[in-house]
Amino acid sequence: MTAHDAEVSGAGAPSRDAQMWDHANWSHIEAQVRRLQERIAKATREGRWGKVKALQRLLTRSHSGKMLAVKRVTENRGKRTPGVDGRIWSSSAARWKGVLSLRHRSYRAMPLRRVYIPKSNGQRRPLGIPCMRCRAMQALWKLALEPVEETLADPNSYGFRPERSTADAIEQCFIALARQASSEWVLEGDIRGCFDNFSHLWFLEHIPMDKTVLRKWLEAGYIDEGTLFESRAGTPQGGIISPVIANMALDGLEAAVHASIGISKLARRTAKLNVIRYADDFVVTCASKEVLESCVLPAIRRFMADRGLELSEEKTRITHITEGFDFLGQNVRKYGGKLLIKPAKKSIKSLLDKVREVIKGNAGATQEALIRQLNPLIRGWAMYHRHVVAKATFSLIDSHIWQLLWKWAVRRHPTKGARWVRRRYFRTDGQRSWDFATDETRADGSIGSLRLFRAMTVAIMRHVKIRAPANPFDPVWTSYFARRRAAKHPVGLSGATRWC
């Protein structure tokens, strides 16, 4: 919190700015924004681009749009992460002042703050963190761009889109490959430095938004270790608007792939082409390896080149379905003609490495503290993989973690016997007599049991894929999405144990 934020959020009577924010009618605000978004989607569907531009201008200048944009950037996971100016909008007064600051005429984009996060391959991924005002302005334009993107998006694109997930992409892989007569060859596509190499010129020519504001974002540059660097290509990972404009740049890939084999219906039916994309990760299925090599791959390269991108020669490969391929943390492969989708070995190793690191880093911590750190890791991983053939893998994970915890417990008490260690750290739960558990004092003062989460308690549930043409900004699909949300219920876990 900055000194300014601390001043407006201090003790005493709330300021007028704080009251203006706190008394906002959010249901009315969201309804107004929603109506404008539906009108933008309708105008896009009808090809009335002048109307789209007018409605976008109306939305991005509206009080409701600005309020909702500020609300989203001050309530998301990055709300406490400042940009180069070091400011965050943590108080109600600061948020209201942020709403008033979202003026297009005097807007100037500040450079991004460059940070790095580790990747699974040991390298570091650069992120650009905008300041709060730029973040709110991007969130405001995201409200105006998403209806356009959703209306024009590829049917089988699933990344960073509302109401879609990785589970939808994996289920589409199953639909495209599961039958005996399905495609047998798969092109695994990998774009080299996708977010870093997008052509600014392509964005400015094709993204339907205020070009002056977009150019300011693209050319803002970034500050790394006190030095200002120019941005000549790409869109920064970390910007709220980046996933939307990146998706819009990659939309059309599906049409380009299908067009690569000609317009003959017989040729298309024989080729059995399917494109499944999640953000910049994609696979193309086909009945023939020769078609992938001679027609599809050159068409994809041309499509990428127009946007300043290129495929990675090392990671782009053509694989037979009996050899299998990894996609979004899952391994997709046919065994004796039967398609099975299982957690990928790399994903399993990543989880166990994290668990091992947590246990090693808490050699002297209490059992309760260790369980509280491990449970979110295990639960999150198991919930992600609950839609595939993962029950045997869950059992393997639980067994491996148990062995690590047994070694942790024994190492803490070198003078004690195995029976003592078992009584100290493990309890009986139904048919299981080796549950890693301890007592905890709850908020109401009662004593309860805190147990290690077991992946095996997560039920395997077949995911129902979203319909390809479904558009959350089209009123025609409102009842469909309502039924879909109602069908999603919490995954049942055995027992009444509290899981931290």
N, C-alpha and C positions, 0 to 999 in steps of 0.2 A: 504494500500500500504506500502511495506517495504521501508527502506532507499535505498536499491539497486534498487528497481523499480522506486523510485522517481528520482534517479540519472539518469537512462537511459531514463526517460520520461520527463526530464526537458526541459527548454526553450532552444532555439538555433537550430542549424542545426541537423536534425535527424541523428542518428548513422547508421553505415553500417548494424548492426543487425536489426534496425527498418526498414530500406529500404528493406532488404531481405524479411521481413514479409509482408510489405505493398504492394510490387509489385508481390505477389504470384498470379499465374493464377489459381483461384479456380475452374473454370469450367473444366480445364484440370486435376487438382488434383482429383476432384470428379469422373471424367470419368475413370481415371486409377484405383482408388479404386473400383469403380463399376465393372469394367471388371474382376478384381481379385475375387471379391465376387461372381460373376456369375460363374466363373470357379470353385470356392470352392463348390458352391451349386451343380453344375453338377457332380463333382467328388464324393460328398456325396451321391447323388441320385444313382450313379452307384456302390457305395460301394468300391471305390478305395481310401482307407484310407491313403495309402502311398502318393498318389497325394494330398490328402487334407492337410496332414502335410507339404508337400513341399510348397504348395501354401500359407498356413498360415504363414510359415516362410518367404516367399517372401513378403507378405503383411505387416507383423509386422516389417520387416527390411527396408521397402521402405520409401523413403522420402515423398511420397504422403500420405501414411498411417499415418505417424507421424504428418504431417502438419494438416491433417483433424482431428486427435485425439485431438491435442492441440486446434484447432479452436472450437471444440465442448465443451470442458471443460471450455473454457474461454468466451463462449457466452451463456451458459445455466443459469438457475436460481441460481445455487450455485457458480457462478463465483467470488463472493466477499466473500465467506466463506472460511477462511483459515483452514489448518490442524494444526497439533501439532507444525509445524515450524513457523506458523504465516505468511507465505508468500502467496501472490496471484500474478498471472501473468496478470497485468492490462495494461502494456505497450506493444507496438509492439516489442521492443527489448527483453523484458522479455519472450515473447511468442516464439521468435526465439531461444533464449537460451534454452527454455523448449524443443523445438524440438530436439536440439542437445544433450540434456541430456537423451533422450530416447534410452539408450543403454542396451541391455540385459546382456552383460557380467559383467558389473559393477553395475547392478541394485540391490538395497537393499530396501525392503519395510519398510516404517516407521510405527510406531504404529498409530492407529486411534485416533482421538479426539472424545471422547464420549459426546454427547449432548442428551437431552431428549425433546420430544415434547408431548403435551397432547393428549390423546385419548378420544373418545366420551364417554367411560364408566368412565371417571375420572382418569384413570391410566395414566402412562407416557410410551411412546414408546422410547426405546433407539435407537439412530442413531450413526453410526460410520463415521466420516468425514475424509477421507484420505487427505494427503498433495497433492499439485498440481501435483507433479511428478508421484505419485502413481495413481492419478486420470487419468492423461493422458495415463499412461501405461495401465490402465484398459480399457479406451476408445479405445486404439489401439487394444487390444485383443478382445474387443467387436466387432470391425469391422470384425475380422477374425472368430469369433464364431457364429455371428448371421446367416450367410448363412447356417451353419450346423444345428443350432437350428430350423430355419424355415423349412428346408427340412425334418427333422425328427419329427417335433412337432405333437402333437395330433390335429386332424382336428377341434375339438371344444374347443380348448384352446385359450383364447382371451386376457389374461393379459400381459402387457408389451411386446407386439409384434407389429412390424411396420404394419400400415394400419388396425389394429384391435382395438376395443374399447369395453367399457361396453355395448354400445347400441347393438353391435353384439351379445354379450352373452345373453342379455335380449330378443332379437328377436329370438334367438335359443330356449329359454324357451317357447316362444309363439308357435313356430313351433312344438316343442315336446309335448305340452300339450293342444293345442287349440281345437283339434277335439273331437267329441263325443267318438270316439274309441281310443283316446290317453291314455297314462299312467295315472293312478290315484294316484299313491303313489310316494312320493318324499323323498329321503334321503338327508338331509342337512348336508354336511360334514364340520367339523371345525378341523383344525390341531393345536395342542397345541404348541405354540411358534415355528412356522414353521422355520423362518429364524435363530433362535437361536440354533436349534437342529440338523440341517443337519449334517450327518456324513462326516467328512473330508476324511476318507478313501474311501467312495463311490465316492466323487468328484474326488479324485486323480486317481481312477481306471477307471472312466467312462467319465470324461469331456475331449474331444479331443483337448488338447492344451498343451503348454509347462508345464510339471509337476513341474519343478523347480520354475518357476514364480508363478504358482498357489499355491504351498505350501507356498511360501513367503507371499502371500496375506492372506491365511487362518490362518497362524501362526503368523501374525504380532502383535497381541495383541491390546490393547487399553489403553488409559490413561484417567482415571476418577478422577477428583479433585487431580491431581498431582501424582497419583499412577498408576503404570504399571500393567495391568492384562493380563494373558495369554488367548489365544483363543484356546480352545480345541474342540469346535464344532461350527457349524453354519457358516453362511456367513453374514457379517454386513449389516444391512439396512442402506443405505446411500452410499454404494459403487456402482459405475457405472456398474460393471460387475455382481453384485449380482442378479438382476432380470433375467439375461440371464442364469446363471448357476442354479438358483433355478428352472426356467422353464424346463431346460434340465433334472433336477433331477425328476421332477413331470411328465414329458412326459412318456407315457406308462401306465398311470392310466386308460385311456380309454380302451386300449387293455386288461388290467388286469381285468377290470369289465366285459367285454364281454366274456372273457375266463372263468370266474367264473361259468357260467351256461352250460359249455360244448361246443362242436363243432357242435352240431346238429342245422341245419338251422331252423327246426321247433321250437325248444326250444328258439332260439334267437328271432324269429319272434313273438312268443307268449309272451315272457317277455317284449318286447317293451322297451328295455334298451336305455337310452340316458345319456351321461355324458357331462355336461357343466361346464367348469372350467375357472375362471379368477384368475390368479396367484395362491394363496393358498386357495381361496374360490371355492367350487364346489358343484354341486347338481347332483344327479343321479335319473332319473325317471324310473319307472317300473310299470308293470301292477299288480304286486303281492307284498304285504307286506312281505309274507313268503319268497319269493326269495331274497328280500333285506336283510332280517334278517339272513337267513341261508346260502346264497351263496355270495352275493355282499359285505356285511359288513366285513366278515372274509377275503375275498380277498383283500379288501382295507387296512385292518390292516396289512396283510402280506407285501403288497406293501410298506406301510409307514415304517414298521419296518426295511426293507432292507436299508432304507435311513436314519435311526436314528430318525424317526418321529413316532408320535402316535396321534390318534384322541382324541379330548376332549370329554369325556363321557357326560359332562354336556351340551355341545352345539351341539353335533351330535345327530340328531333326525330324526325319520321317520314320515312324515306328509301326510295326505290325502289332495288332491288338493282342496276339498271344504273348508278345514280349512285355506288354503293358507300358504305361507311362504315368508320371506323377503330375497331378494338377490340383492346385489349391490345397495342398496338404494331404491329398488322397491318392492312392494308387489304383488305377483303373486297368483291369486285365481280364482276359478270358482264360479260363482253365477248362480244357476239354469241351469247348464250345459254350461254357456258361460264364457270363460276365459277373465278376465279383469286384466290388469297390471296397477297399480296406484302407485304414490309416497308412500313410506312407512311412517307410523306415526312417526317413529324414525327420519327419514330424515326431515319431516316437523317440528318436535319439535326442531331439531338441528338448522335449519335455523332461526326459530322465536327466539330461545334463543340467537343466534348471533346478530340478529337485535335488540333485547331488550337490549343486552349488549352495542351495539354501541350507541343507543339512550340515554341510561342511562349515558354512559361515555361522552356524548357531551351535557350535560344540558346547558352549557353556550356557546357553539360553535355557529357559524353563520349557517343559513339555508343552505347556499351554501356548507360549509364544511361537514355538516351532509349528504346532498344528495350525495356528492362525495364519502363518505364512504359507504353509503347504496347501491348505484346503482350496483357496481361490485358484491356484495353479492347476490342481488335479481336476477340480470341478469344471473349470473353463475348458480345459482340453477335452474332457469326456463329453461335455455338452456339445462341443463343436463336431465331434465325430459320431454322435448318437444316431445319425441317419444312415450310416453305412454298416458293412459287415465288420463289426468291431468288438463283439462280445469276447472273443478269445484274446484279442489285444488288450481289452480292459483287464482281464484276469492276469495277463502277463505283466501289465503295468503295476497292478496291486501287489503282485508277488515280488517284483523287483524293488518297489518302494519299501515293502516290509523288510526285506533283507538289509537295505540301507539303514532303516530305523533300528533294527536289531543291533547292528554294528555300532550305531550311535549310542544306544542305551548301554551296551556292554562296555564301551570305551569309557563311559562316565564313571563306572564303578568297577575298577579292575580287581578289587578285593572281594567282590560279591559273586555268588554263584548264579547260574542261569535261572534257577527257580525264583530267586529273590528278584532278579531283574524282570522276570515275567510278571510277578505279582505287582511290582512297582509301576510298570509302564503299560501293561496290557490287561484287557478285561474281556469278559465273556459277553457276547451279544447273540442270543439265540443259539444257532448251531456253531457260531464262531467263538473261539476261545482266545483269539490272539488280536483283538481290536486295540489299536494304539489309541488310548484314551486317558483323560484325567478329569478331575473335578474343576468346576469354575463357579465363581460367585456372580450371579446375574444381577441386573439392575435393580430388581425388587428385593434383593438380599437373599434369595433362595439359592440353594446349591444344586447345580445341574451337572450333567456329563457332557464334556466336549470331546468328540471323537474325530479321528482322522477320516476325511472323506474317502470313500472307496469308489473307484470308477465303475466297479461291477454293479453298484446300486442304480446306475443310470440305465433306463430301459431303452432298447433299440426301437426307434420309431421311424417308419417310412415317411419321408418328406413329400408333401404334395406340392409340385412345382406350380409356380404362378403361370397363368395363361400368358402366352407371348405378347399379344396385343394390349394387355391390360395397362391402362393409364390412370394413375391416381388423381390426375387433374381433369379427367373427363367425367361428368356427372353420370354418364351411362354405366360406369363401373363402380359407382358408390356402394350399391348393395352387395356386389361381389366382394369388395374389400372388407365390408362390414362382416360378412359371413366368414371370410378368411381369418380376420382377427379374432372372431368369436371362437373359431375352431382351435385356435392355439391355446392350449392349456398347460399349466405347469407339469413338468415331467415328474412322475411319481417316484418317490424314494422309499425304500423299505424301512420300516421302523419309525419311531417318533423322535429320534435323536436330533439334537440341534447341531447343524453344520455351520461352522463359522464362515 
